Amino acid sequence: MLSPSDLLHLPYTPDLTEGGIAHALRSLPYLLGNERPYDRIRRMVAGVAAELAFRRHLSAQDIPFEVNNSAPFSDSERYTVSLGGRRCNLESFFISNRAQAIGMRRDPSMLLGAPALVASDHHPLEDSSDHDLYLFAFISGLVAASQSDLGRVAETRQPLHLTHILPPEWRRPAAWRPFGSLTLKSESTTEITVEVSGQDAERKFLMQEVSLPPQKRVTIANNFHSITALHARQIPVARLGIHSPSLGRTHVIPPLEWRNIWVYGMEIYLAGYITRAEFRRRASPIPIDSKVFQYSRTKAKNMAVPVSGLKPMHELLARAKYQAAK
Protein backbone atom coordinates (compact mmCIF):
# COMPACT_ATOMS: atom_id res chain seq x y z
CA MET A 1 0.00 0.00 0.00
CA LEU A 2 1.23 3.45 -0.85
CA SER A 3 1.64 6.05 1.86
CA PRO A 4 1.62 9.84 1.35
CA SER A 5 5.41 9.90 1.63
CA ASP A 6 5.62 7.60 -1.42
CA LEU A 7 4.15 10.26 -3.71
CA LEU A 8 6.93 11.73 -5.85
CA HIS A 9 6.59 15.51 -6.12
CA LEU A 10 7.94 17.21 -9.24
CA PRO A 11 8.05 21.02 -9.40
CA TYR A 12 5.97 22.73 -12.08
CA THR A 13 7.72 25.57 -13.90
CA PRO A 14 6.36 27.78 -16.73
CA ASP A 15 8.72 26.30 -19.30
CA LEU A 16 6.85 23.00 -18.93
CA THR A 17 3.69 24.70 -20.19
CA GLU A 18 5.67 26.20 -23.07
CA GLY A 19 6.88 22.74 -24.05
CA GLY A 20 3.37 21.35 -23.79
CA ILE A 21 1.94 24.08 -26.04
CA ALA A 22 4.66 23.56 -28.66
CA HIS A 23 3.79 19.87 -28.78
CA ALA A 24 0.03 20.47 -28.80
CA LEU A 25 0.21 22.87 -31.76
CA ARG A 26 2.06 20.25 -33.79
CA SER A 27 -0.61 17.71 -32.89
CA LEU A 28 -3.65 19.69 -34.00
CA PRO A 29 -3.93 18.21 -37.52
CA TYR A 30 -4.35 14.76 -35.98
CA LEU A 31 -6.98 15.51 -33.37
CA LEU A 32 -10.15 13.68 -34.30
CA GLY A 33 -13.60 15.19 -34.56
CA ASN A 34 -14.89 18.47 -35.87
CA GLU A 35 -15.12 20.20 -32.51
CA ARG A 36 -12.70 22.86 -31.35
CA PRO A 37 -11.05 20.84 -28.63
CA TYR A 38 -9.62 23.52 -26.34
CA ASP A 39 -10.20 21.48 -23.16
CA ARG A 40 -8.47 18.51 -24.74
CA ILE A 41 -5.56 20.73 -25.77
CA ARG A 42 -5.13 21.97 -22.21
CA ARG A 43 -5.11 18.39 -20.96
CA MET A 44 -2.50 17.56 -23.59
CA VAL A 45 -0.38 20.53 -22.51
CA ALA A 46 -0.52 19.35 -18.88
CA GLY A 47 0.26 15.77 -19.86
CA VAL A 48 3.32 16.76 -21.88
CA ALA A 49 4.42 18.98 -18.98
CA ALA A 50 4.35 15.93 -16.71
CA GLU A 51 6.38 13.91 -19.24
CA LEU A 52 9.01 16.64 -19.46
CA ALA A 53 9.14 17.03 -15.67
CA PHE A 54 9.64 13.27 -15.28
CA ARG A 55 12.52 13.26 -17.75
CA ARG A 56 14.03 16.29 -16.02
CA HIS A 57 13.85 14.45 -12.67
CA LEU A 58 15.54 11.36 -14.11
CA SER A 59 18.38 13.48 -15.47
CA ALA A 60 18.79 15.35 -12.18
CA GLN A 61 19.03 12.05 -10.28
CA ASP A 62 21.51 10.56 -12.80
CA ILE A 63 19.06 7.79 -13.64
CA PRO A 64 19.73 6.54 -17.19
CA PHE A 65 16.73 6.42 -19.50
CA GLU A 66 15.91 6.26 -23.16
CA VAL A 67 13.33 8.17 -25.12
CA ASN A 68 11.95 5.95 -27.83
CA ASN A 69 11.03 7.43 -31.15
CA SER A 70 8.05 9.64 -30.41
CA ALA A 71 4.75 7.99 -31.16
CA PRO A 72 3.05 9.30 -34.31
CA PHE A 73 1.15 12.48 -33.63
CA SER A 74 -2.02 10.50 -34.22
CA ASP A 75 -1.27 9.28 -30.69
CA SER A 76 0.16 12.63 -29.75
CA GLU A 77 -0.74 12.68 -26.06
CA ARG A 78 2.09 10.27 -25.27
CA TYR A 79 5.86 10.21 -25.09
CA THR A 80 7.65 6.95 -24.39
CA VAL A 81 10.42 6.78 -21.82
CA SER A 82 12.19 3.47 -21.15
CA LEU A 83 13.86 2.54 -17.87
CA GLY A 84 16.09 -0.54 -17.99
CA GLY A 85 14.51 -1.57 -21.27
CA ARG A 86 10.96 -1.36 -19.90
CA ARG A 87 8.66 1.12 -21.56
CA CYS A 88 6.95 3.52 -19.18
CA ASN A 89 3.49 4.65 -20.26
CA LEU A 90 2.68 7.76 -18.25
CA GLU A 91 -1.05 8.19 -17.67
CA SER A 92 -1.60 11.82 -16.70
CA PHE A 93 -4.61 13.54 -15.16
CA PHE A 94 -5.00 17.30 -15.14
CA ILE A 95 -6.92 18.47 -12.07
CA SER A 96 -8.14 21.99 -12.89
CA ASN A 97 -11.14 22.30 -10.59
CA ARG A 98 -10.02 25.14 -8.32
CA ALA A 99 -11.16 23.63 -5.01
CA GLN A 100 -9.82 20.22 -5.94
CA ALA A 101 -6.49 21.56 -7.20
CA ILE A 102 -5.93 23.66 -4.07
CA GLY A 103 -7.03 20.77 -1.85
CA MET A 104 -4.61 18.45 -3.60
CA ARG A 105 -1.80 20.95 -3.03
CA ARG A 106 -2.58 21.20 0.68
CA ASP A 107 -3.12 17.49 1.22
CA PRO A 108 -1.58 15.25 -1.47
CA SER A 109 -2.71 12.16 0.45
CA MET A 110 -6.16 12.65 -1.09
CA LEU A 111 -4.70 11.11 -4.25
CA LEU A 112 -4.51 7.76 -2.52
CA GLY A 113 -8.28 7.48 -2.78
CA ALA A 114 -8.32 8.10 -6.54
CA PRO A 115 -8.51 5.41 -9.23
CA ALA A 116 -5.51 4.81 -11.48
CA LEU A 117 -7.31 4.95 -14.83
CA VAL A 118 -6.29 3.59 -18.22
CA ALA A 119 -8.61 4.09 -21.17
CA SER A 120 -9.77 0.70 -22.44
CA ASP A 121 -8.60 1.45 -25.98
CA HIS A 122 -5.08 2.23 -24.67
CA HIS A 123 -4.56 -1.05 -22.84
CA PRO A 124 -4.56 -3.71 -25.59
CA LEU A 125 -1.78 -2.16 -27.71
CA GLU A 126 -0.27 -4.69 -30.13
CA ASP A 127 3.37 -3.67 -29.63
CA SER A 128 3.18 -3.72 -25.84
CA SER A 129 4.75 -6.16 -23.41
CA ASP A 130 3.51 -7.48 -20.08
CA HIS A 131 6.74 -6.10 -18.60
CA ASP A 132 5.93 -2.56 -19.69
CA LEU A 133 4.92 -0.20 -16.93
CA TYR A 134 2.04 2.16 -16.29
CA LEU A 135 3.00 5.28 -14.32
CA PHE A 136 0.31 7.63 -13.03
CA ALA A 137 0.74 11.40 -12.76
CA PHE A 138 -1.62 13.97 -11.27
CA ILE A 139 -1.13 17.60 -12.30
CA SER A 140 -2.88 20.30 -10.32
CA GLY A 141 -3.31 23.65 -11.99
CA LEU A 142 -5.71 26.34 -13.10
CA VAL A 143 -6.94 27.64 -16.43
CA ALA A 144 -8.12 31.09 -17.49
CA ALA A 145 -10.81 30.24 -19.99
CA SER A 146 -13.54 32.83 -19.40
CA GLN A 147 -13.39 36.49 -20.41
CA SER A 148 -13.33 37.55 -16.76
CA ASP A 149 -10.43 35.15 -16.12
CA LEU A 150 -8.58 36.61 -19.10
CA GLY A 151 -9.08 40.09 -17.72
CA ARG A 152 -7.56 39.13 -14.38
CA VAL A 153 -4.63 37.42 -16.11
CA ALA A 154 -3.97 40.53 -18.20
CA GLU A 155 -4.18 42.82 -15.17
CA THR A 156 -1.66 40.75 -13.23
CA ARG A 157 0.60 40.27 -16.28
CA GLN A 158 0.52 36.50 -16.08
CA PRO A 159 1.37 34.52 -19.22
CA LEU A 160 -1.32 33.49 -21.66
CA HIS A 161 -1.49 31.86 -25.07
CA LEU A 162 -4.51 32.97 -27.09
CA THR A 163 -5.33 30.47 -29.80
CA HIS A 164 -8.03 30.11 -32.42
CA ILE A 165 -8.39 26.71 -34.04
CA LEU A 166 -9.44 26.78 -37.69
CA PRO A 167 -12.43 24.77 -38.97
CA PRO A 168 -11.89 21.24 -40.37
CA GLU A 169 -11.74 22.38 -44.01
CA TRP A 170 -8.65 24.44 -43.11
CA ARG A 171 -7.08 21.88 -40.74
CA ARG A 172 -7.73 18.83 -42.95
CA PRO A 173 -8.48 20.06 -46.48
CA ALA A 174 -9.92 17.50 -48.91
CA ALA A 175 -7.28 18.36 -51.56
CA TRP A 176 -3.66 18.44 -50.37
CA ARG A 177 -2.34 21.43 -52.30
CA PRO A 178 -0.80 24.82 -51.53
CA PHE A 179 -3.18 27.32 -49.98
CA GLY A 180 -1.58 30.05 -52.06
CA SER A 181 -0.75 33.51 -50.81
CA LEU A 182 -2.70 34.16 -47.65
CA THR A 183 -4.27 37.52 -46.92
CA LEU A 184 -4.84 38.60 -43.33
CA LYS A 185 -6.52 41.72 -42.01
CA SER A 186 -7.23 43.02 -38.53
CA GLU A 187 -9.96 45.57 -37.86
CA SER A 188 -8.11 46.72 -34.74
CA THR A 189 -6.96 50.32 -34.41
CA THR A 190 -3.56 49.13 -33.18
CA GLU A 191 -1.00 46.76 -34.64
CA ILE A 192 -1.33 43.11 -33.70
CA THR A 193 1.05 40.20 -34.19
CA VAL A 194 -0.22 36.72 -34.97
CA GLU A 195 1.41 33.37 -35.60
CA VAL A 196 -0.05 31.12 -38.29
CA SER A 197 0.47 27.37 -37.68
CA GLY A 198 -0.10 24.51 -40.09
CA GLN A 199 1.63 21.98 -42.33
CA ASP A 200 3.73 22.11 -45.46
CA ALA A 201 3.65 19.80 -48.49
CA GLU A 202 5.37 16.99 -46.54
CA ARG A 203 2.94 17.48 -43.61
CA LYS A 204 5.70 18.93 -41.46
CA PHE A 205 4.87 21.62 -38.94
CA LEU A 206 5.05 25.12 -40.36
CA MET A 207 4.67 28.42 -38.50
CA GLN A 208 4.89 32.01 -39.72
CA GLU A 209 4.70 35.21 -37.69
CA VAL A 210 2.79 38.12 -39.22
CA SER A 211 2.51 41.74 -38.03
CA LEU A 212 -0.83 43.28 -38.98
CA PRO A 213 -1.02 47.09 -39.16
CA PRO A 214 -4.36 48.62 -38.19
CA GLN A 215 -7.12 47.86 -40.71
CA LYS A 216 -4.76 46.98 -43.55
CA ARG A 217 -4.52 43.78 -45.58
CA VAL A 218 -1.25 41.86 -45.43
CA THR A 219 -0.46 39.16 -47.97
CA ILE A 220 2.13 36.52 -47.17
CA ALA A 221 3.76 33.99 -49.50
CA ASN A 222 4.03 30.57 -47.92
CA ASN A 223 4.01 26.82 -48.38
CA PHE A 224 0.99 26.09 -46.17
CA HIS A 225 -1.05 23.08 -47.26
CA SER A 226 -3.17 23.22 -44.12
CA ILE A 227 -3.70 25.81 -41.43
CA THR A 228 -4.56 24.53 -37.98
CA ALA A 229 -4.48 27.55 -35.68
CA LEU A 230 -3.70 31.22 -35.19
CA HIS A 231 -2.02 32.56 -32.09
CA ALA A 232 -2.46 36.22 -31.10
CA ARG A 233 0.34 37.87 -29.16
CA GLN A 234 -2.06 40.52 -27.79
CA ILE A 235 -5.67 40.17 -26.65
CA PRO A 236 -7.69 40.94 -29.81
CA VAL A 237 -10.33 43.66 -29.45
CA ALA A 238 -11.60 43.52 -33.04
CA ARG A 239 -12.30 41.02 -35.79
CA LEU A 240 -9.47 39.37 -37.68
CA GLY A 241 -9.83 37.63 -41.05
CA ILE A 242 -7.73 35.20 -43.08
CA HIS A 243 -8.35 34.39 -46.77
CA SER A 244 -7.00 31.58 -48.94
CA PRO A 245 -7.50 31.94 -52.71
CA SER A 246 -6.84 28.24 -53.25
CA LEU A 247 -9.41 27.20 -50.67
CA GLY A 248 -11.74 29.93 -51.83
CA ARG A 249 -12.68 30.81 -48.27
CA THR A 250 -12.35 33.65 -45.81
CA HIS A 251 -12.44 32.83 -42.13
CA VAL A 252 -13.35 35.69 -39.79
CA ILE A 253 -12.52 35.51 -36.08
CA PRO A 254 -14.57 37.68 -33.71
CA PRO A 255 -12.62 38.98 -30.69
CA LEU A 256 -14.39 36.60 -28.30
CA GLU A 257 -13.46 33.52 -30.35
CA TRP A 258 -9.89 33.25 -29.05
CA ARG A 259 -9.16 30.75 -26.26
CA ASN A 260 -6.36 30.75 -23.73
CA ILE A 261 -4.62 27.35 -23.72
CA TRP A 262 -1.97 28.30 -21.15
CA VAL A 263 -1.92 25.89 -18.19
CA TYR A 264 -1.12 27.52 -14.84
CA GLY A 265 0.47 24.47 -13.29
CA MET A 266 0.86 24.15 -9.55
CA GLU A 267 2.10 20.68 -8.66
CA ILE A 268 2.94 17.38 -10.35
CA TYR A 269 2.76 14.13 -8.41
CA LEU A 270 3.89 10.76 -9.69
CA ALA A 271 1.69 8.45 -7.65
CA GLY A 272 3.19 5.06 -8.43
CA TYR A 273 3.58 2.35 -11.03
CA ILE A 274 2.32 -1.10 -12.00
CA THR A 275 3.22 -3.59 -14.74
CA ARG A 276 0.81 -4.07 -17.60
CA ALA A 277 0.37 -7.73 -16.62
CA GLU A 278 -0.58 -6.89 -13.05
CA PHE A 279 -2.85 -4.10 -14.17
CA ARG A 280 -4.67 -6.51 -16.48
CA ARG A 281 -5.15 -9.01 -13.63
CA ARG A 282 -6.35 -6.50 -11.05
CA ALA A 283 -8.20 -3.81 -13.00
CA SER A 284 -11.94 -3.33 -12.84
CA PRO A 285 -14.04 -1.58 -15.50
CA ILE A 286 -15.18 2.01 -15.02
CA PRO A 287 -18.25 2.60 -17.22
CA ILE A 288 -18.85 5.70 -19.29
CA ASP A 289 -20.53 8.56 -17.37
CA SER A 290 -18.96 7.49 -14.07
CA LYS A 291 -17.98 10.11 -11.51
CA VAL A 292 -14.39 9.65 -10.36
CA PHE A 293 -11.73 11.80 -8.69
CA GLN A 294 -10.37 12.98 -12.03
CA TYR A 295 -13.65 13.67 -13.86
CA SER A 296 -17.19 14.67 -13.02
CA ARG A 297 -18.18 12.12 -15.65
CA THR A 298 -16.01 9.85 -17.74
CA LYS A 299 -16.43 10.15 -21.50
CA ALA A 300 -14.89 6.78 -22.37
CA LYS A 301 -14.72 3.33 -20.87
CA ASN A 302 -11.74 2.89 -18.53
CA MET A 303 -10.08 0.18 -16.52
CA ALA A 304 -8.76 1.06 -13.06
CA VAL A 305 -6.94 -0.10 -9.97
CA PRO A 306 -6.77 1.94 -6.73
CA VAL A 307 -3.90 4.43 -6.59
CA SER A 308 -3.26 3.18 -3.05
CA GLY A 309 -2.42 -0.25 -4.51
CA LEU A 310 0.33 0.97 -6.82
CA LYS A 311 4.01 0.37 -6.16
CA PRO A 312 6.15 3.31 -4.97
CA MET A 313 8.11 5.26 -7.55
CA HIS A 314 11.24 5.37 -5.40
CA GLU A 315 11.54 1.58 -5.69
CA LEU A 316 11.40 1.71 -9.49
CA LEU A 317 13.93 4.55 -9.75
CA ALA A 318 16.33 2.98 -7.26
CA ARG A 319 16.22 -0.30 -9.19
CA ALA A 320 16.85 1.48 -12.50
CA LYS A 321 19.82 3.33 -11.06
CA TYR A 322 21.25 0.13 -9.51
CA GLN A 323 20.90 -1.84 -12.75
CA ALA A 324 22.64 0.89 -14.73
CA ALA A 325 25.56 0.91 -12.28
CA LYS A 326 26.18 -2.83 -12.54
C-alpha positions as CSV (number, residue, x, y, z in Angstrom):
1,M,0.0,0.0,0.0
2,L,1.2,3.5,-0.9
3,S,1.6,6.0,1.9
4,P,1.6,9.8,1.4
5,S,5.4,9.9,1.6
6,D,5.6,7.6,-1.4
7,L,4.1,10.3,-3.7
8,L,6.9,11.7,-5.9
9,H,6.6,15.5,-6.1
10,L,7.9,17.2,-9.2
11,P,8.1,21.0,-9.4
12,Y,6.0,22.7,-12.1
13,T,7.7,25.6,-13.9
14,P,6.4,27.8,-16.7
15,D,8.7,26.3,-19.3
16,L,6.9,23.0,-18.9
17,T,3.7,24.7,-20.2
18,E,5.7,26.2,-23.1
19,G,6.9,22.7,-24.0
20,G,3.4,21.4,-23.8
21,I,1.9,24.1,-26.0
22,A,4.7,23.6,-28.7
23,H,3.8,19.9,-28.8
24,A,0.0,20.5,-28.8
25,L,0.2,22.9,-31.8
26,R,2.1,20.3,-33.8
27,S,-0.6,17.7,-32.9
28,L,-3.7,19.7,-34.0
29,P,-3.9,18.2,-37.5
30,Y,-4.3,14.8,-36.0
31,L,-7.0,15.5,-33.4
32,L,-10.2,13.7,-34.3
33,G,-13.6,15.2,-34.6
34,N,-14.9,18.5,-35.9
35,E,-15.1,20.2,-32.5
36,R,-12.7,22.9,-31.4
37,P,-11.0,20.8,-28.6
38,Y,-9.6,23.5,-26.3
39,D,-10.2,21.5,-23.2
40,R,-8.5,18.5,-24.7
41,I,-5.6,20.7,-25.8
42,R,-5.1,22.0,-22.2
43,R,-5.1,18.4,-21.0
44,M,-2.5,17.6,-23.6
45,V,-0.4,20.5,-22.5
46,A,-0.5,19.4,-18.9
47,G,0.3,15.8,-19.9
48,V,3.3,16.8,-21.9
49,A,4.4,19.0,-19.0
50,A,4.3,15.9,-16.7
51,E,6.4,13.9,-19.2
52,L,9.0,16.6,-19.5
53,A,9.1,17.0,-15.7
54,F,9.6,13.3,-15.3
55,R,12.5,13.3,-17.8
56,R,14.0,16.3,-16.0
57,H,13.9,14.4,-12.7
58,L,15.5,11.4,-14.1
59,S,18.4,13.5,-15.5
60,A,18.8,15.4,-12.2
61,Q,19.0,12.1,-10.3
62,D,21.5,10.6,-12.8
63,I,19.1,7.8,-13.6
64,P,19.7,6.5,-17.2
65,F,16.7,6.4,-19.5
66,E,15.9,6.3,-23.2
67,V,13.3,8.2,-25.1
68,N,11.9,5.9,-27.8
69,N,11.0,7.4,-31.2
70,S,8.1,9.6,-30.4
71,A,4.8,8.0,-31.2
72,P,3.0,9.3,-34.3
73,F,1.1,12.5,-33.6
74,S,-2.0,10.5,-34.2
75,D,-1.3,9.3,-30.7
76,S,0.2,12.6,-29.7
77,E,-0.7,12.7,-26.1
78,R,2.1,10.3,-25.3
79,Y,5.9,10.2,-25.1
80,T,7.6,6.9,-24.4
81,V,10.4,6.8,-21.8
82,S,12.2,3.5,-21.1
83,L,13.9,2.5,-17.9
84,G,16.1,-0.5,-18.0
85,G,14.5,-1.6,-21.3
86,R,11.0,-1.4,-19.9
87,R,8.7,1.1,-21.6
88,C,7.0,3.5,-19.2
89,N,3.5,4.7,-20.3
90,L,2.7,7.8,-18.3
91,E,-1.1,8.2,-17.7
92,S,-1.6,11.8,-16.7
93,F,-4.6,13.5,-15.2
94,F,-5.0,17.3,-15.1
95,I,-6.9,18.5,-12.1
96,S,-8.1,22.0,-12.9
97,N,-11.1,22.3,-10.6
98,R,-10.0,25.1,-8.3
99,A,-11.2,23.6,-5.0
100,Q,-9.8,20.2,-5.9
101,A,-6.5,21.6,-7.2
102,I,-5.9,23.7,-4.1
103,G,-7.0,20.8,-1.9
104,M,-4.6,18.4,-3.6
105,R,-1.8,20.9,-3.0
106,R,-2.6,21.2,0.7
107,D,-3.1,17.5,1.2
108,P,-1.6,15.3,-1.5
109,S,-2.7,12.2,0.5
110,M,-6.2,12.7,-1.1
111,L,-4.7,11.1,-4.2
112,L,-4.5,7.8,-2.5
113,G,-8.3,7.5,-2.8
114,A,-8.3,8.1,-6.5
115,P,-8.5,5.4,-9.2
116,A,-5.5,4.8,-11.5
117,L,-7.3,4.9,-14.8
118,V,-6.3,3.6,-18.2
119,A,-8.6,4.1,-21.2
120,S,-9.8,0.7,-22.4
121,D,-8.6,1.4,-26.0
122,H,-5.1,2.2,-24.7
123,H,-4.6,-1.0,-22.8
124,P,-4.6,-3.7,-25.6
125,L,-1.8,-2.2,-27.7
126,E,-0.3,-4.7,-30.1
127,D,3.4,-3.7,-29.6
128,S,3.2,-3.7,-25.8
129,S,4.8,-6.2,-23.4
130,D,3.5,-7.5,-20.1
131,H,6.7,-6.1,-18.6
132,D,5.9,-2.6,-19.7
133,L,4.9,-0.2,-16.9
134,Y,2.0,2.2,-16.3
135,L,3.0,5.3,-14.3
136,F,0.3,7.6,-13.0
137,A,0.7,11.4,-12.8
138,F,-1.6,14.0,-11.3
139,I,-1.1,17.6,-12.3
140,S,-2.9,20.3,-10.3
141,G,-3.3,23.6,-12.0
142,L,-5.7,26.3,-13.1
143,V,-6.9,27.6,-16.4
144,A,-8.1,31.1,-17.5
145,A,-10.8,30.2,-20.0
146,S,-13.5,32.8,-19.4
147,Q,-13.4,36.5,-20.4
148,S,-13.3,37.5,-16.8
149,D,-10.4,35.2,-16.1
150,L,-8.6,36.6,-19.1
151,G,-9.1,40.1,-17.7
152,R,-7.6,39.1,-14.4
153,V,-4.6,37.4,-16.1
154,A,-4.0,40.5,-18.2
155,E,-4.2,42.8,-15.2
156,T,-1.7,40.7,-13.2
157,R,0.6,40.3,-16.3
158,Q,0.5,36.5,-16.1
159,P,1.4,34.5,-19.2
160,L,-1.3,33.5,-21.7
161,H,-1.5,31.9,-25.1
162,L,-4.5,33.0,-27.1
163,T,-5.3,30.5,-29.8
164,H,-8.0,30.1,-32.4
165,I,-8.4,26.7,-34.0
166,L,-9.4,26.8,-37.7
167,P,-12.4,24.8,-39.0
168,P,-11.9,21.2,-40.4
169,E,-11.7,22.4,-44.0
170,W,-8.6,24.4,-43.1
171,R,-7.1,21.9,-40.7
172,R,-7.7,18.8,-43.0
173,P,-8.5,20.1,-46.5
174,A,-9.9,17.5,-48.9
175,A,-7.3,18.4,-51.6
176,W,-3.7,18.4,-50.4
177,R,-2.3,21.4,-52.3
178,P,-0.8,24.8,-51.5
179,F,-3.2,27.3,-50.0
180,G,-1.6,30.0,-52.1
181,S,-0.7,33.5,-50.8
182,L,-2.7,34.2,-47.6
183,T,-4.3,37.5,-46.9
184,L,-4.8,38.6,-43.3
185,K,-6.5,41.7,-42.0
186,S,-7.2,43.0,-38.5
187,E,-10.0,45.6,-37.9
188,S,-8.1,46.7,-34.7
189,T,-7.0,50.3,-34.4
190,T,-3.6,49.1,-33.2
191,E,-1.0,46.8,-34.6
192,I,-1.3,43.1,-33.7
193,T,1.1,40.2,-34.2
194,V,-0.2,36.7,-35.0
195,E,1.4,33.4,-35.6
196,V,-0.1,31.1,-38.3
197,S,0.5,27.4,-37.7
198,G,-0.1,24.5,-40.1
199,Q,1.6,22.0,-42.3
200,D,3.7,22.1,-45.5
201,A,3.6,19.8,-48.5
202,E,5.4,17.0,-46.5
203,R,2.9,17.5,-43.6
204,K,5.7,18.9,-41.5
205,F,4.9,21.6,-38.9
206,L,5.1,25.1,-40.4
207,M,4.7,28.4,-38.5
208,Q,4.9,32.0,-39.7
209,E,4.7,35.2,-37.7
210,V,2.8,38.1,-39.2
211,S,2.5,41.7,-38.0
212,L,-0.8,43.3,-39.0
213,P,-1.0,47.1,-39.2
214,P,-4.4,48.6,-38.2
215,Q,-7.1,47.9,-40.7
216,K,-4.8,47.0,-43.5
217,R,-4.5,43.8,-45.6
218,V,-1.2,41.9,-45.4
219,T,-0.5,39.2,-48.0
220,I,2.1,36.5,-47.2
221,A,3.8,34.0,-49.5
222,N,4.0,30.6,-47.9
223,N,4.0,26.8,-48.4
224,F,1.0,26.1,-46.2
225,H,-1.0,23.1,-47.3
226,S,-3.2,23.2,-44.1
227,I,-3.7,25.8,-41.4
228,T,-4.6,24.5,-38.0
229,A,-4.5,27.6,-35.7
230,L,-3.7,31.2,-35.2
231,H,-2.0,32.6,-32.1
232,A,-2.5,36.2,-31.1
233,R,0.3,37.9,-29.2
234,Q,-2.1,40.5,-27.8
235,I,-5.7,40.2,-26.6
236,P,-7.7,40.9,-29.8
237,V,-10.3,43.7,-29.4
238,A,-11.6,43.5,-33.0
239,R,-12.3,41.0,-35.8
240,L,-9.5,39.4,-37.7
241,G,-9.8,37.6,-41.0
242,I,-7.7,35.2,-43.1
243,H,-8.3,34.4,-46.8
244,S,-7.0,31.6,-48.9
245,P,-7.5,31.9,-52.7
246,S,-6.8,28.2,-53.2
247,L,-9.4,27.2,-50.7
248,G,-11.7,29.9,-51.8
249,R,-12.7,30.8,-48.3
250,T,-12.4,33.6,-45.8
251,H,-12.4,32.8,-42.1
252,V,-13.4,35.7,-39.8
253,I,-12.5,35.5,-36.1
254,P,-14.6,37.7,-33.7
255,P,-12.6,39.0,-30.7
256,L,-14.4,36.6,-28.3
257,E,-13.5,33.5,-30.3
258,W,-9.9,33.3,-29.0
259,R,-9.2,30.8,-26.3
260,N,-6.4,30.8,-23.7
261,I,-4.6,27.4,-23.7
262,W,-2.0,28.3,-21.1
263,V,-1.9,25.9,-18.2
264,Y,-1.1,27.5,-14.8
265,G,0.5,24.5,-13.3
266,M,0.9,24.2,-9.5
267,E,2.1,20.7,-8.7
268,I,2.9,17.4,-10.3
269,Y,2.8,14.1,-8.4
270,L,3.9,10.8,-9.7
271,A,1.7,8.4,-7.6
272,G,3.2,5.1,-8.4
273,Y,3.6,2.3,-11.0
274,I,2.3,-1.1,-12.0
275,T,3.2,-3.6,-14.7
276,R,0.8,-4.1,-17.6
277,A,0.4,-7.7,-16.6
278,E,-0.6,-6.9,-13.1
279,F,-2.9,-4.1,-14.2
280,R,-4.7,-6.5,-16.5
281,R,-5.1,-9.0,-13.6
282,R,-6.3,-6.5,-11.1
283,A,-8.2,-3.8,-13.0
284,S,-11.9,-3.3,-12.8
285,P,-14.0,-1.6,-15.5
286,I,-15.2,2.0,-15.0
287,P,-18.3,2.6,-17.2
288,I,-18.9,5.7,-19.3
289,D,-20.5,8.6,-17.4
290,S,-19.0,7.5,-14.1
291,K,-18.0,10.1,-11.5
292,V,-14.4,9.7,-10.4
293,F,-11.7,11.8,-8.7
294,Q,-10.4,13.0,-12.0
295,Y,-13.6,13.7,-13.9
296,S,-17.2,14.7,-13.0
297,R,-18.2,12.1,-15.7
298,T,-16.0,9.9,-17.7
299,K,-16.4,10.1,-21.5
300,A,-14.9,6.8,-22.4
301,K,-14.7,3.3,-20.9
302,N,-11.7,2.9,-18.5
303,M,-10.1,0.2,-16.5
304,A,-8.8,1.1,-13.1
305,V,-6.9,-0.1,-10.0
306,P,-6.8,1.9,-6.7
307,V,-3.9,4.4,-6.6
308,S,-3.3,3.2,-3.0
309,G,-2.4,-0.2,-4.5
310,L,0.3,1.0,-6.8
311,K,4.0,0.4,-6.2
312,P,6.2,3.3,-5.0
313,M,8.1,5.3,-7.5
314,H,11.2,5.4,-5.4
315,E,11.5,1.6,-5.7
316,L,11.4,1.7,-9.5
317,L,13.9,4.6,-9.7
318,A,16.3,3.0,-7.3
319,R,16.2,-0.3,-9.2
320,A,16.9,1.5,-12.5
321,K,19.8,3.3,-11.1
322,Y,21.3,0.1,-9.5
323,Q,20.9,-1.8,-12.8
324,A,22.6,0.9,-14.7
325,A,25.6,0.9,-12.3
326,K,26.2,-2.8,-12.5
